[in-house]
Amino acid sequence: MDFMQFHAPTKIVQSPGLLTSGENEFSTYAGRRAIVISDQVMASLDVPEKLIRTLAVAGVKVGIVYTEVPQDSDLQVVSHVAELGRNCGANMLVAVGGGSVIDTAKAANILLNHGGELKDYQGYQLLTEPLYPLVVIPTTIGTGSEVTPIAVIADHEEMRKLSFVERFITPELALLDPEITYTLPPKIAAATVMDALTHAIESYTCLEHNPMSDMYAVQAIQLILSEIVSGTSPEFDHDARAKLQLASTIAGVAFANSMVGGVHSLAHALGGVAKVPHGVANSIVLVAMLRYNFDAIEDRLAHLARAVSLNGAGDDSEAAKALLFHLTEIQALLHELTGLPTKLQDVGVRKDQFAEIIDRALEDGSTIYNPKELTSESLMAILEEIY
């Protein structure tokens, strides 16, 4: 290894009930004016209203509440949120929601500070100055966006996902309240956990992994594989759900410092072209991509197999294959318990979309970190396998 760096600036606090009792954490921002960003699901559960009361106790003023973030937030939504924040004089953002909500807040923070069109900022580390404070309360158990310097925003006109990688968009504070996740439908819980598992596995196997990110990735994988069934099933265990929430954040720290790979390349493309939810896409693609990468990552898959006590296998090849078999079993079990899709045809993807999906995947920034070169032919074979 010639060079590595590791950056984990977000303060992370986990405790049941933080939504309504986190005023001590928010007191740092007393006197600021916040724009609160969420979605309609959270609004229907009065989550933003509970948050506003907590902010008021902490002395944080709320300029406006926006609860219309869609599942795949886009350029227009981000611009609108930034305009609302500017009009109310916001100098702080608070996001309570899943990955789309958090990424919207990250991207809006750029425009709130610097103006212009969001497309102007697409790329890697273009910003030179800090932005307004961003506090996030994740409501799913998978995105890890609460600790990453990455935002992914849809450009629906061009049917693609745009990535923004900026250390200044990393949230200052992440409040993990397991109780918020209790209302997640089992299918969404399963999809978001598979998203977190993909983050951790790709972090560990991509070209940019390093000893620090490896440590976080392995811990996340161990937690997820031990709790994924009891934490996502219809009769889920509360302690398991809290562990999965924390594992998602740990996986976020891992891939924030090592990036991901081909699973995400295809998942982003499937989201942009065919509107497949990100966690669902990652879940469907994961094992097939690991099979494709197998000869390049056999030793690392074997290490993961032993780390999660799949000790029945002998040499590295057998251990690595045991891990892939275990992941396949988990996919099947989650499908049985929660209805999580396992094939592209089950989520409305058409074969006549394959060519465009492949083009988008090859353009995706995650592709360059995949441990094995991706080609049009290899991606087509993977799509056919998981169709």
N, C-alpha and C positions, 0 to 999 in steps of 0.2 A: 504494500500500500504506500503510494507516494504522497498522498494528501487526504485529509479528512477534516470535517468540521461538524460540530453538533450544537444546535441552538434550541432551547426549550424555555422561552421567556414567559409563558402563560402561567399565572397562578391558578392552581386547581384546588377546588374545595368540594368535597362530596359529603353530603349528609341528607337524610330524609327530611323533607319539609323546608328546604332552603328557599323555595319560592316565596313562602310567607314569613320566613324568619331570618332572611339573609341581610337584614338592614345593616349589621355590622360590616359586612363585606362591601356594601354599597356606600357606606359613610365616607369612604375615601373620595367619593365624587360629589359630596355635598356642595350645593350651589350651582352645579352644572345643569344644563337643560338637555334632556334626552329625547330622541325619537325612538319609540318602542316599535319593533318590527316583529310580526308574527304571521300566522295564517288563519284560515277560517276554522280549521279543526280546533286549534287552541282557543280561538275566540268563543266557539260553541261550548267550551268547557270552562269559560271565565278565567282562563290562565292569565291573559294580559291584565285583566282587572285586579287579580290578586297581586301581580307583579307591581302594578302602579301603586297599590297601597304600601307595599314594602319600600318602594322608592321614596314615597312621600315621608315615611318614617325616617329614612336615611337622609332626608334633605335634598333629594334630587328632584328637580322639577321635570315634568313631562310636557314637552311641547306638542307632540302629536303621537297618536297610535295608528299604525298601519297594519292591517290584518288581512291583506289580500294577496300575499305572496303565493304563487301557484306551485305545483309540484316541481316543475322545471322552470325556475325563474329565468327571465330573459332580459335583453338589453333595455326594453321599454320599461319594464318594472323597476329595474335598477335606477334608471334616469328619473322616473317618477318619485321614487323614494328619496333620492338625493334632493330633488326640487322641494319636496315637502319639508325635509330637514332644513334646507336653506331658508325657506320661507318662515319657519318657526324659530329660527335662530339656534338650532340644535348645535351643541358642541360635544355631544356624546351619543353613542348608539348602544341600544340594548336589544339583543335578538333572543327571542324565545321560540324555538321550533327545531325542525330538522335541518338537514344539510342545505336545502334550497333557501330557507330563511336566513341561515347563518352566512351563506355565500352572498346572498343579496345585501346583507348588512356590510360585509367586507367590501364589496364592489361599490356600494353607495358611498361608503366612507371615502373612497378615492375621489369620486366626483364632488362630494360635499366639500372637500378640501381644495381640489384643483380644477374643478369644472371640466368642460369639454365633453367629448364623446368617449364612452367607455372603451370602444375599440382602439382608441389611441393608446391605451395603456396595456394592451394585450402583450404578453411576453414575460420576461424574467428580470426581476430586480431593476425596474426602470425608475422607481421613486427614490428620492434622496432625502426626504424629510418625514418625520413621524406624522401620523394622522390623529384624529380625535380618538379618545379612549373607546374601546369596544368591549362590552361585557356580553357573554353568551350563556344561555341556559339551554343545553340540548335536550330535546324531547324524544329522540329516538336512541337506539343503542347500536349505532353503526357508523356514522359518517366520520367521526374524528375531527370534523371541521373546527371544533372548538379550540383546537391547539395547533392548527396548521397555517402556514403562510400562503395558502392556495384557495382560490375561488374558481368555480366552474359555472359559467353563465351561458345559457342557450342563445344562439342567434337563429331564430326560427325562419327568417327569410332565407338564409343560406343552409339551413338544416344541419347545423354543426354546433358543437360545444366549444366555447372559448375558455382558455385557461389563463389565469392571472396569478403569477407567483411573485409575491412581494413580502418581505419580512415585516413591513410596516402594517400589513393588514392582519397580522396574527392577533387574535384577541388578547387583551391584557388579563382578563379574568374569566375563568370558566367555572360556573356553579353547576355541580352535578347533583340533581335531586332525583333519586330513583323513583319517588312517588309519582312524578310527572309521567313516567313511562308506563305506569300500571294500566293505563287505558289503551295502550297500543293493541290493535287487533293482532292475533297470532301471526298472520301472514306477513304483516309489516314488520313485526318484531323479528321474525325469522329472516326476512330479506335484509334488514339493516344489520343484523349480526353477521350474516354471510358477507356483507360489505366490509365489516370490520375484520373478519377473518381473511378476506382477500387482501386488505391493506397490509395486514401483518405478514402473510405469506409472501406477497410480492415484495414487500420491504426486505424480507430476509433473502430472497432469491434474485433480486434485480442486480444489475451491474454496479450500482452505486451503494450497495450495502456497506456498512462499516461496523466495527465492534460495538459501538455505542447503540446504533440503531438495531443491531442484532439482539442485544440484550432486551430491549423493549419489545421487539417483535416476538421473541420466544416466550416472554412472559404473557403477552396478549394471547398468543396461540394456545398456551397451556390453559389459561383461564377460560377462553371461549370453548375449546373442545371439552372441557370438563363440565361446563354449565349450559351449553347451548340447548340441550333438550329440555332440561328442567326450567330454564329461564325463558323459553319461547312457547312452550306448549299452552293450550287453552287454560289449564290449571297450573299456571306457572308458580314457581317458588320466588318469594320476594327477595330473599338473600341472593339467589342465583341471578335474578334480574339486576340487582345492584352490582354484582361482580361483572356481568356482561357490559353494563354501562361503563364501568371503570376500564374494562379491557378495551372497549372501543376507543377511549381516550388514550390509553397506552399505545394502541396501534397507530393512532393519529400522530403521536410523537415520533414513532418509528418511521413512518413513511414521509413525514415532514422533513426528515433528515437523510432519507435514502432514495426517495421516489418510489414508483411502482413499475408496471411493465405492461405486457401484452394483454392481460385480462382487462385492464383499464382502457387500453386503446380501443378494444372492441366494445367495451361497455359504453364508453363515451360516444362511439359511432352509432351503436344501437339506440342510445338515447336521442341523439340528434336526428337520425334518419327515421326511426320507427317508434320513437316515444316510449321505449322500454324503460321503466324505472331503474335507477342506477343499481340499487342493491340486488334487484332481480336479475339484471343483466350480468353482474359480477358472479352471482351464484350459478347461473347457467353456464358461463364460460370457464369458470375456474379450473375444474379438473381437466377439461379438454386442453387448455393452454398448458397446464403442468405436464400433461402427457407429451405435448409437442416439445416442450423445453427439457424433457427428462434427461437426455444424455448430457446436457450442459449443467444440470443442477442436481444430479443424482446424489452426490455426497451431502449436499445441504438438506435435501428432502430426507435422507437417511438420518441426519442429525435431529431433525424435527420429529421424526418417527420415534426415536429413542427418548427425546425430551418429553413426549406425551405418553411414554410407557408402552409403545407398541414394540415390545421386546421379543415377540415370537420369531421375528425374522433374523436371519443370520448375517449375510454380508450386506454391503450398502445397497446393492440393487434390490435385494429382497425387502430390506427395510423401507426403501423409498416406495416400492410398489405397495407395501402394506399401508403406508400413509395415504396413497391415492385411493386404495380400496376403502379405507376408513372414511375418507372424505365423500366418496360415492355413497357409502351407506348413510352418512349423515344427510346428504341431499335427499335420498329416498325417504328417510324417516321424517324430515321436515315437510316433504311433500305430503306424506300420509297424515301428519299431525296438524298441519297448518294450511295445506293447499299451495305451498310455495311452488311455482312452476319450475320444471326441469328442462323444458324444450322451448326453442324459439317459436315454433308454431303455436304454442299455448299462449303466447303473449302478442299474437297478431303480426309477427314478422313474416314477410312474404319473400319468396326466393328471388323475385324480380327486383328486390331491394339490395340483394347481396353485393352487387358491383359497387353501388354507392357506399354501402357500409364499409367495404374494404378500402375504398379510396379515402374515406374519412379516417379510418383506423391508421392507415399508413401515414397520414398527415399529423396524427396526434403526437403530442410531445412525449407521451409515455412510451412510445414505440422504441425510442433510442435507448431506453434503459432495460429493455427485455434481454434476458441472457442469451437468447438465440435470435439470429436475424429473422425478421418477419417479411414474408413476400406475399404477393397477391395469391399465389398458388397455395401457400401454407394457410393463409387466412380463409380461403375458400374451403379447404379441406376441413378446417375447424368448424366453420359455419354449417357445412353439410353434416358433420358428426353430431352437432347439437340441435339440428333442426327438428 
